[in-house]
Amino acid sequence: MIISEIQKLRREYIDNICHKILSIKGGTVNIADTSSKASSRIALELAKYMGGAKCKNPPSGQEAGKLFAEITKEFLQKSFNILQHLRPGDWKFEVERNISEFEQYRHLSVLEKLTKENHDLAISLGTDYLVKPDIVVYRFPLTEKQINNTWKTEEEIMAESKKPREVAAYTPLRKINHGDNPVPILHASISCKWTMRSDRSQNTRTEALNLMRNRKGKTPHITAVTAEPLPTRIASLALGTGDLDCVYHMALSELLRAVEQAENEDQLDMLTMLIEGRRLRDISDLPFDLAI
């Protein structure tokens, strides 16, 4: 069963986080804000329900974020492969690639080159448009044989394709429309936040807006994944609509139990509102949402 396979991968994902990143020192889990009693209490409960903070030599804050993105990428790639029948294709998952490498944003590479050569232009335009998502999901344009799905040879199909084309001559999905330099098409941009502070959520919103404003073509899925334990902090990114498709938590069911156990009504009300308002989902929901 597909769901049971996804469940196994989710368990593996959480175990990897518990063993490779999640740690506890002085009674505080390394996803907690030490200045917040609610954050510290919920983080302790969350770690317990996840299986324990088992990393003995935890990475630094920045390294933890990179490792979190890598572990999340592996989970999404394995899960999405299981769902090939829902969204067929040769899908690629990578971490930290500049959006100017993709079809919808390749024009930005020209702008990037100009700003490097002209400091005045760089000052005027800034560099906010040069987004480098934590995780990207993409596919390459398809050959004529892949599109036609036929027994004919590639040579026969290409000979037919060289005739004057009036139909589908500009779509980026056809490799033949790219000439000798096919450019991958960005399907999803996923931001990973190990913890969240107000400045980090604002950065994610800015990246999302730039992805929408600077595109030429289809807008990719724009999402965020976080391990933040405090619902009100998650709300700084999840509340509202228009910037991101949705926010996903690494262990939402465990977080819900942790908040209930912490007996914090304000945090429980916020978490419930985010879930029922369809602004916060579990990491296991994301592979399915990527198939939409």
N, C-alpha and C positions, 0 to 999 in steps of 0.2 A: 504493500500500500504506500502511495506517495506520502501521505501525511505522517505515517510512522517513520519513513525515511527522513523526512524533514525534521521530525522530533529527535531522531538520533543525532543528526547533524547539529541541531540546536544544543543538545546536551554536550556534544564534543566542543562546540563553540564556547559555551559557558565554562567548561572544564579548562580549556586553554587559557581563558582570561583569569580564572582562579589560580592556576599554576604559574602563569608567566607574567602577570601584571598585578593582580590584586594582593595586597599585603596589609598587615596590621602592625602598628608600632605604638606602644604606650596606650593601648586601648582604642586607637583611632585607625580607621580604614583609610587607605590612600585615595579614596574618591570623596572623602568628606571634607567639608570646610570646617577647620578646627575652631573658627570663631562662632560657629553656629551649633547650638546644642541639638536642634532638630536634625540638621544634616548629619552630625556625628551619630546620633541614635539610629536614624533610618539606615545609614550606611552599614552600621554593625548588624542590624537585622537583615539587610539585603545580602550581605556577605554570607550570613548564616544560611539563608534559604538557597543561595546559589551553590553552596557546598563548602564554603570556607575560604578565607583569604590565605592561600597556600604558597605564595611567592616569597622565598626567603631572601632573595636579592633583587628587590623591585627596581625597575628602570626609573630614571629621572622623569620629571613631568613631561618634557618634550619627547623623550624617547618612548614614554608610556603611550603618548598619543599616536606615534608612528606605528608602534607595535599593535595597538588597538585597531588601527586602520588595516594593517596587514592581516590580522586574525579575522576581522570582519569581511575583508575581501575574499579570503579563502572560503568562509562559510557561504557567502553569497554565490560564489562561482560554483561550488559543489551543489548547492540547492537549485540554482538556476539550470544546471545541466540536467537535473532530474525532471525539470519542467519543460524540456525541449518540445514536447508534443503540444504545449500551449503557446510557445513562441519559438518556432523553428528558426535555426540560423547558426552560423559560426560566431558565437559571441565571445568577446575578449573582455577580461577584467584586469585592470592594472591600477597601481597606486601612483599618484603625483605625476600626471602628464598635463602639460600646458594645453589649454583649450584651442590655441592657435594651430594645433596639429590636426584639428578635426574640420570636417567639411563646413559646418555651420559658422565656423570662426576663423577660417584660414586667412581671411582678409586682415585679421589682426596681426598676422606675422609681418605684413608690409608696414603697418603702423608701428609695430615694435622696432623694426629696423630703422625707420625714420627717426623715432624718438631717441634711439641710441646714438644716431649721428648728429642730432640737433638738440642741444640741451635746452634751448628756449622752448622748443616744441614739447619736449618732455615735461617742462615745468607747467606749460599751459594745459596739456592734456592729462598729466598724471599717469599713473600706471595701474589704476584700480581695475581696468578692463582685462588685465593679464591674470586671469583666474587659473589656479592650478589645483583642481579638486583633489581631495584625499583619495577617492576611488572614482574611476571612470569605467563605464560599460559601453562598448562600441562594437561595430561590425564593419567589414569592408564592403565596398560595392560588389555586386554580383556579376559574374560573367554571363555572356549570352546563353551558354549551355545550361547554367544554373537556372536562369530565368525561364528558358524554354522547356526545361525538364524533358529532354527528348533523347532518342537513340542516335540522332545525327552526330557526326563528328564536330569538333570545335571548328575545324577548317570550313566545313560546309555552312555552319551557322554564321561564322564571321563573313564568309563570302556574301551571304544573304544580307547581313547587317550593313555591309558597305554600300548598299543601294541608298539613294537619297532617303533620308529619314524625316518624316513629318510627325511621327507619333513617339512620345516619350524620349525626345531628343535632349532633354535638359535635366531630367531627374538624376540626382546624385546616386540613386540605388543601382543604376546601370554603369558598370565599369567602363564600357565603351565611350560614355559621355565625358570621361575624365582624361582622355588621351593616354599619354604614357605615365601619368602620375596620379593613380587613384588615391583618393584621400579617405580615411576612415570616417564613419558617420557616428557622432556621439549620441548614444541612447540614454545615458543617465550620468548625472553628476551627484556624488554622495559625499557629504561632509561628515567627518568623524570627530566627535568631541568627547574626550575621555571625561572631562568635567566641564562645567559651564559657569562662566561669570558673565556679567552684562556686556563686557567688551567683546567677548568671544561670540556671543549670540549676534551682536551687531555686525561683526565681521562676516558671519555666515549669511546674514540677510543681504549685506552689500554684495557678496559674491553671487548670490541668487539673482539679485536684480540685474547685475552686469551680464549674467548668462542670458537673461531674457532680452535685455535691451540691445545687446551687441550681436545677436544671432542673425544669420541670413538663412532662413529655412526653419525647420521644425525645432521647437523648444524641447530639449531633453528632459527627462525626469529630473527634478531637483529635490533632493531629500537630505536629511541629516540623521545620523545615528549617534546616540550618546549613552554614557554610563552614569550620568549625573543622578545622585540619589534624591535630591530635593525637588519635589514637584513644582514649587514656585520658581525655581531656577529654570527648569525645563520649559515652563510657561513663557519665559522671556523670549523663547524662540518659537514655541509651538502655537501660541495664541495668535489669532488673526489669520487671514487668508491672503493669497496672492504672491507671497515670497517663495514659499516652499510647498511642495505637494503635501508633505507630511513629515513628522518627526518620529523616529523609531528608537525604542529603548532596548538595550542589550538583553534585558530580562524583565519584561513588564509584569508578568504574573507574580514573579518573586518580589518585585518592587511594591506591588499592590499589597501583598501579604506583609511586607516589612512596614509599610506605612500604617496599616491596620494595627500591627503589633506595637508600634511606637505610640499609639493612642494620641495622635495629633490630628484633631478634627479639621483644622485649617488646611493642612497639607493633603489630607484625605479628600476633602471637598475639591481642592484644585485638581488632584490627580483624576478624580471621578469626572470632573468637567472636561478635562483634556481628552479622556478616553471616549466618553459619551458624545463629545463634540467632534469626534473623528479627526482630532489633531495629533493624537499620540497612539502609536501601535507598537506591537512587539517586533523584534528583529525577524522572527519567522514569517511575518506578514510581508516583508519587503520583497523576497523573491517572487511571490505571487503578484504583487503590485507592479513589479518590473515587467511582468508578462502582459500587462494591460496595454 
